[in-house]
Amino acid sequence: MRRPNTNQIRLTVVSAVFILGTGLLWAGQPRKELHLPIAPGPFQPRFESFAQYECPEWFRDAKLGMWAHWGPQAVPRMGDWYAKHMYVQGHRQYQHHLETYGHPTTHGYKDIIPLWKAGKWDPDRLMALYKKAGARYFVSMGSLDPEAG
């Protein structure tokens, strides 16, 4: 049974940060329909195609994993969907934004992004803490589609 090592976990975290950075570059850009070729692989875009998938043994045996959504929305410390709900009148995140940063029409999410700093981020310490808690894997979400919820 193969277990993820610190380098695998570190690679996952670095990849997630890269994805987040890429997402920030595209934030606010108009969406375009892309018709890019997809490399052939073992799966097709049908649920039946996944019937052949076998979960890796290390994942099957993992009882605990950690998931984090860390990015500019962490600045206000008001939970998930901040970038969406800060514009919804009556929502607690809207009220917080109004009282803390000003009206969203003049101080929007674009003004939160530069406030996000990772100066004290220590991925080795964080992964050690997760591992000590019993985590066998770590997943970081770099971007969340605001239209999904």
SERO-4910 file (N, C-alpha, C, O; in steps of 0.05 Angstrom, whole numbers):
BEGIN
 pado doro    nc1    nc2    nc3   cac1   cac2   cac3    cc1    cc2    cc3    oc1    oc2    oc3
  Met    A     17    -24      0      0      0      0     18     25      0     35     28     18
  Arg    A     14     42    -20     30     66    -23     17     89     -9     -7     94    -14
  Arg    A     32    104      7     21    127     20     33    153      9     56    153      1
  Pro    A     17    175      8     29    199     -2     50    209     17     47    208     41
  Asn    A     73    218      6     94    229     23     92    259     24     75    271     11
  Thr    A    110    271     39    109    300     42    113    315     16    101    335     11
  Asn    A    130    304     -2    135    316    -28    109    315    -45    104    335    -59
  Gln    A     94    294    -44     69    292    -59     49    313    -48     35    326    -63
  Ile    A     48    315    -22     30    334    -10     38    363    -17     22    380    -23
  Arg    A     65    368    -16     75    394    -22     69    401    -52     61    423    -58
  Leu    A     72    382    -69     66    386    -97     36    392   -101     30    410   -118
  Thr    A     19    379    -87    -10    385    -88    -15    413    -80    -31    427    -93
  Val    A     -3    422    -58     -7    450    -48      4    470    -68    -10    489    -75
  Val    A     28    466    -78     40    484    -98     22    485   -123     18    507   -134
  Ser    A     12    463   -132     -5    462   -155    -30    478   -151    -39    493   -168
  Ala    A    -42    475   -127    -66    489   -120    -62    519   -120    -78    535   -130
  Val    A    -39    528   -110    -32    557   -109    -29    567   -138    -38    589   -144
  Phe    A    -16    551   -155    -12    558   -183    -40    561   -196    -45    581   -211
  Ile    A    -57    542   -191    -84    543   -203    -99    568   -194   -112    581   -209
  Leu    A    -97    574   -168   -110    597   -157    -99    623   -170   -115    640   -178
  Gly    A    -73    625   -173    -61    648   -186    -71    651   -214    -77    673   -223
  Thr    A    -72    629   -228    -82    630   -256   -111    639   -256   -119    655   -273
  Gly    A   -126    629   -237   -155    637   -236   -158    667   -231   -176    679   -241
  Leu    A   -140    678   -214   -141    706   -208   -135    723   -233   -147    744   -237
  Leu    A   -117    713   -250   -111    727   -274   -135    728   -293   -139    748   -308
  Trp    A   -151    708   -292   -175    706   -310   -200    718   -297   -220    721   -311
  Ala    A   -199    724   -271   -223    735   -258   -232    760   -272   -216    778   -279
  Gly    A   -257    762   -276   -269    785   -288   -268    785   -319   -279    803   -331
  Gln    A   -254    766   -331   -253    764   -360   -279    753   -370   -291    735   -358
  Pro    A   -289    762   -393   -313    751   -404   -308    721   -411   -287    714   -421
  Arg    A   -329    705   -406   -326    677   -412   -330    672   -442   -347    683   -455
  Lys    A   -313    654   -452   -315    646   -480   -320    616   -481   -309    601   -465
  Glu    A   -334    608   -500   -338    579   -505   -313    569   -519   -307    578   -541
  Leu    A   -299    551   -506   -275    539   -518   -281    511   -528   -293    495   -515
  His    A   -271    506   -552   -274    480   -564   -246    469   -568   -236    468   -591
  Leu    A   -234    460   -547   -207    449   -548   -207    419   -551   -225    406   -540
  Pro    A   -188    408   -565   -187    379   -567   -179    367   -541   -164    379   -525
  Ile    A   -190    344   -535   -184    329   -510   -168    305   -518   -175    290   -536
  Ala    A   -145    302   -505   -128    279   -510   -142    253   -504   -158    252   -485
  Pro    A   -138    233   -520   -151    207   -515   -141    196   -489   -118    199   -482
  Gly    A   -159    183   -475   -152    171   -449   -171    148   -443   -187    141   -460
  Pro    A   -169    138   -419   -186    114   -412   -215    121   -408   -232    102   -407
  Phe    A   -222    146   -405   -250    153   -398   -263    170   -420   -249    185   -434
  Gln    A   -289    167   -423   -305    183   -441   -324    200   -425   -328    194   -401
  Pro    A   -336    220   -437   -354    238   -422   -382    225   -417   -402    237   -424
  Arg    A   -381    201   -406   -406    187   -399   -402    173   -372   -380    163   -366
  Phe    A   -422    172   -356   -420    159   -329   -411    130   -332   -396    120   -315
  Glu    A   -421    116   -352   -415     88   -355   -385     84   -358   -374     63   -351
  Ser    A   -371    103   -369   -343    101   -374   -327     98   -348   -306     86   -348
  Phe    A   -338    108   -326   -324    107   -301   -327     81   -287   -315     76   -266
  Ala    A   -343     63   -298   -347     36   -286   -320     21   -284   -317      4   -266
  Gln    A   -302     27   -302   -276     13   -302   -256     25   -282   -235     14   -277
  Tyr    A   -263     48   -270   -244     62   -252   -241     46   -226   -260     36   -215
  Glu    A   -216     44   -218   -211     31   -192   -197     52   -174   -177     63   -181
  Cys    A   -209     56   -151   -198     75   -132   -171     65   -122   -169     41   -116
  Pro    A   -151     82   -121   -125     73   -110   -127     62    -82   -143     72    -66
  Glu    A   -112     42    -77   -113     29    -51   -108     48    -28   -122     47     -7
  Trp    A    -88     65    -31    -82     84     -9   -106    102     -3   -110    109     20
  Phe    A   -121    110    -24   -144    127    -20   -167    111     -7   -181    122     10
  Arg    A   -170     87    -15   -191     70     -4   -187     66     26   -206     64     41
  Asp    A   -162     64     34   -156     59     62   -155     85     78   -154     84    103
  Ala    A   -154    108     65   -152    133     79   -179    139     94   -200    140     82
  Lys    A   -176    143    119   -200    149    135   -205    179    138   -228    187    144
  Leu    A   -185    195    134   -187    223    138   -170    238    117   -147    231    113
  Gly    A   -182    258    105   -167    276     87   -175    304     94   -196    309    105
  Met    A   -158    323     87   -163    351     92   -169    365     66   -157    359     45
  Trp    A   -187    384     67   -195    400     44   -194    429     52   -204    436     74
  Ala    A   -183    446     36   -182    474     43   -190    491     19   -183    485     -4
  His    A   -203    512     24   -210    532      4   -197    558     14   -208    572     31
  Trp    A   -174    564      3   -159    586     13   -152    605    -10   -141    597    -30
  Gly    A   -160    629     -7   -155    649    -27   -164    676    -17   -167    680      7
  Pro    A   -168    695    -35   -176    722    -26   -201    723     -9   -204    741      7
  Gln    A   -219    704    -12   -243    704      5   -236    699     34   -254    703     51
  Ala    A   -212    691     40   -203    687     68   -198    713     82   -198    714    106
  Val    A   -195    735     67   -190    761     79   -212    770     98   -206    776    121
  Pro    A   -237    769     90   -258    778    108   -265    757    130   -279    764    149
  Arg    A   -256    733    126   -262    711    146   -292    708    151   -301    706    174
  Met    A   -307    707    129   -336    704    131   -347    679    118   -371    677    114
  Gly    A   -329    660    111   -339    635    101   -340    634     70   -332    653     56
  Asp    A   -349    611     61   -351    606     32   -371    624     18   -388    636     31
  Trp    A   -367    627     -7   -385    642    -25   -385    672    -20   -403    686    -28
  Tyr    A   -364    682     -7   -362    710     -1   -364    727    -26   -378    747    -27
  Ala    A   -349    719    -47   -349    735    -72   -376    737    -85   -381    756   -100
  Lys    A   -394    719    -79   -421    720    -89   -440    735    -70   -454    754    -78
  His    A   -440    727    -45   -459    737    -26   -454    766    -17   -471    779     -5
  Met    A   -429    776    -21   -424    803    -14   -440    823    -31   -442    847    -24
  Tyr    A   -452    813    -52   -468    830    -70   -498    825    -66   -514    837    -80
  Val    A   -505    807    -48   -533    800    -43   -544    815    -19   -538    809      4
  Gln    A   -560    836    -25   -571    852     -3   -586    835     16   -602    817      8
  Gly    A   -582    839     42   -595    824     63   -579    800     73   -584    790     94
  His    A   -559    792     57   -542    769     66   -522    779     86   -513    802     85
  Arg    A   -515    762    105   -497    770    127   -469    779    115   -456    796    127
  Gln    A   -461    766     93   -435    773     81   -437    801     67   -417    816     67
  Tyr    A   -460    807     57   -465    834     45   -462    855     67   -449    875     64
  Gln    A   -476    850     90   -476    869    112   -447    873    123   -439    895    128
  His    A   -433    851    125   -405    852    135   -388    869    116   -373    886    124
  His    A   -391    864     90   -376    879     70   -382    909     71   -365    926     70
  Leu    A   -408    914     73   -417    942     74   -404    957     98   -394    979     96
  Glu    A   -405    944    121   -394    956    146   -364    957    147   -352    975    159
  Thr    A   -351    938    134   -321    936    136   -307    950    114   -287    963    118
  Tyr    A   -316    946     89   -302    956     66   -316    979     51   -304    994     36
  Gly    A   -342    981     55   -358   1000     40   -377    986     21   -378    962     20
  His    A   -392   1002      6   -412    991    -11   -399    975    -34   -379    984    -45
  Pro    A   -410    951    -40   -397    934    -60   -396    946    -88   -379    938   -105
  Thr    A   -412    966    -94   -411    979   -120   -386    996   -123   -376   1001   -146
  Thr    A   -374   1005   -101   -350   1021   -102   -326   1006    -91   -303   1012    -98
  His    A   -330    987    -73   -309    970    -61   -317    941    -64   -326    928    -46
  Gly    A   -312    931    -88   -321    903    -95   -300    882    -88   -280    888    -75
  Tyr    A   -305    859    -98   -286    836    -93   -259    842   -105   -238    833    -94
  Lys    A   -258    857   -127   -232    865   -139   -215    880   -119   -190    879   -121
  Asp    A   -227    893    -99   -212    908    -79   -204    890    -56   -186    898    -40
  Ile    A   -216    867    -53   -208    847    -33   -183    832    -42   -166    826    -25
  Ile    A   -181    826    -67   -160    809    -78   -132    819    -70   -116    803    -60
  Pro    A   -125    845    -73    -98    853    -65    -93    852    -35    -70    854    -26
  Leu    A   -114    850    -19   -110    848     10   -102    821     20    -92    817     42
  Trp    A   -105    801      2    -98    773      9    -67    770      8    -56    772    -14
  Lys    A    -55    765     31    -26    761     32    -21    733     44    -37    723     61
  Ala    A      0    721     36      7    695     48     35    696     61     50    677     60
  Gly    A     41    719     73     67    723     85     74    704    107     98    698    111
  Lys    A     55    694    122     60    675    144     54    646    136     54    629    154
  Trp    A     49    641    111     42    615    102     66    596    104     87    602     93
  Asp    A     62    574    117     84    555    121     72    527    113     62    513    131
  Pro    A     74    519     88     62    495     79     73    470     93     58    451     98
  Asp    A     98    470    100    109    446    114     97    443    141     90    421    150
  Arg    A     93    465    156     81    464    182     51    456    180     41    440    196
  Leu    A     38    467    160     10    460    156      6    431    150    -12    418    161
  Met    A     22    420    131     20    392    124     27    374    148     15    353    152
  Ala    A     47    383    164     54    367    188     30    367    208     25    346    220
  Leu    A     17    389    210     -7    390    228    -29    372    217    -42    358    233
  Tyr    A    -35    373    191    -55    355    180    -48    326    184    -64    309    190
  Lys    A    -22    320    179    -13    292    182    -15    283    211    -23    261    216
  Lys    A     -8    301    230    -11    295    258    -40    289    266    -46    273    284
  Ala    A    -58    303    252    -87    299    257    -97    273    245   -120    264    251
  Gly    A    -80    260    229    -88    234    217    -95    235    188   -104    215    177
  Ala    A    -92    258    175    -99    261    147    -80    244    130    -56    244    134
  Arg    A    -91    231    110    -75    215     91    -73    229     64    -57    222     47
  Tyr    A    -89    251     61    -87    266     36    -97    294     41   -110    300     61
  Phe    A    -90    312     23    -97    340     24   -107    349     -3    -94    344    -23
  Val    A   -129    364     -4   -139    375    -29   -143    405    -24   -155    413     -4
  Ser    A   -134    421    -42   -138    450    -40   -154    459    -65   -147    453    -87
  Met    A   -174    474    -59   -190    485    -81   -179    512    -89   -176    530    -72
  Gly    A   -171    515   -114   -159    540   -123   -180    560   -134   -175    584   -134
  Ser    A   -202    550   -143   -222    567   -156   -249    555   -152   -252    530   -153
  Leu    A   -269    572   -148   -296    562   -145   -313    578   -165   -312    602   -166
  Asp    A   -330    564   -180   -347    576   -200   -370    590   -186   -387    576   -174
  Pro    A   -371    617   -186   -393    631   -172   -421    625   -184   -441    630   -171
  Glu    A   -422    614   -208   -447    608   -220   -458    581   -212   -480    574   -218
  Ala    A   -441    565   -198   -449    538   -190   -468    538   -167   -481    518   -162
  Gly    A   -469    559   -151   -487    558   -128   -499    583   -123   -515    586   -104
***
